[in-house]
Amino acid sequence: SKLMECKINFEKEDGPDWPIFKTCLRQTRHGTRIPMSMRICPHGLQEVHPETLNVIQTYPYIEIQAVSFTADDNSGIAFYTDNQSRLFFIESSRRHGNGRSDLL
């Protein structure tokens, strides 16, 4: 389909102009926080390695069913899909900014 073709073409490109949140953490089910970066692409969010910017995982917008903010940490944001939920902590690059609000 045209949507899949578009997605594949976007994933092949480096996306130099796509915004990146460099300082982020992904929390595992065991509570460990893993450093990562988040690239904002036209087709979805990409979890990327903070140094190499290699794609770790892509979260297409059409698969994200819900988003919620954490109450105890103002940088926490959770994404929900059919088969998983992911908790991220997004730091803003702006002084006094809020990373999760900047992301949305």
C-alpha positions in Angstrom: 0.0 0.0 0.0 1.0 3.6 -0.4 1.2 4.1 3.4 3.7 1.2 3.8 5.7 2.5 0.8 5.9 5.9 2.5 6.9 4.4 5.8 9.7 2.3 4.2 11.0 5.3 2.3 11.1 7.4 5.5 12.9 4.7 7.4 15.6 4.5 4.7 16.4 8.2 5.1 18.5 9.7 7.9 16.0 12.5 8.5 18.6 15.1 9.3 15.9 17.8 9.7 13.7 15.7 12.0 13.7 16.9 15.6 15.5 14.8 18.2 15.2 14.9 22.0 18.7 13.9 22.9 18.4 13.3 26.6 15.7 10.7 27.3 15.3 7.6 29.4 13.1 4.5 28.7 12.0 2.7 31.8 12.0 -1.1 31.6 9.4 -3.4 33.4 12.0 -3.9 36.1 12.4 -0.2 36.8 15.7 0.3 35.1 16.1 3.5 33.2 17.9 3.2 29.9 19.5 6.3 28.2 18.2 6.9 24.7 17.1 9.6 22.3 13.8 10.2 20.6 13.5 11.2 17.0 10.2 12.8 15.8 9.5 11.5 12.3 6.6 12.2 9.9 5.4 8.5 10.3 6.1 8.0 14.0 8.5 8.2 17.0 11.9 6.5 16.8 13.8 5.4 19.8 17.4 5.9 18.8 20.8 5.3 20.4 22.0 8.5 22.0 25.4 8.5 20.4 25.1 6.7 17.1 21.5 7.7 16.4 20.9 4.1 15.1 17.2 3.2 15.3 16.3 0.9 18.2 12.6 0.8 17.7 9.9 2.7 15.8 6.5 3.6 17.2 4.2 4.5 14.3 1.6 7.1 15.1 -1.2 4.9 13.7 -0.4 2.3 16.4 -0.3 4.6 19.4 -3.7 4.4 21.0 -3.2 6.5 24.0 -0.8 8.8 25.8 -0.6 9.7 29.4 1.6 11.9 31.6 3.1 10.7 34.9 1.9 12.5 38.0 5.1 12.0 40.1 7.7 13.1 37.4 7.0 16.0 35.1 9.2 14.6 32.4 7.4 11.2 32.3 5.1 10.2 29.4 3.6 6.8 28.6 2.6 5.5 25.1 0.1 2.7 24.7 -0.4 0.4 21.7 -2.3 -2.9 21.3 0.4 -5.1 22.7 2.6 -2.9 24.8 3.1 0.2 26.9 6.3 2.2 27.1 7.3 4.7 29.7 9.7 7.5 28.7 11.3 10.4 30.5 11.9 13.3 28.0 14.1 16.2 28.9 13.6 19.5 27.1 16.5 21.2 25.4 14.8 24.6 26.2 15.6 26.3 29.4 12.7 25.8 31.8 11.0 23.7 29.1 9.0 20.6 29.5 10.2 17.8 27.3 6.9 15.8 27.3 4.9 18.8 26.4 7.4 19.8 23.7 7.1 16.3 22.3 3.3 16.4 22.0 
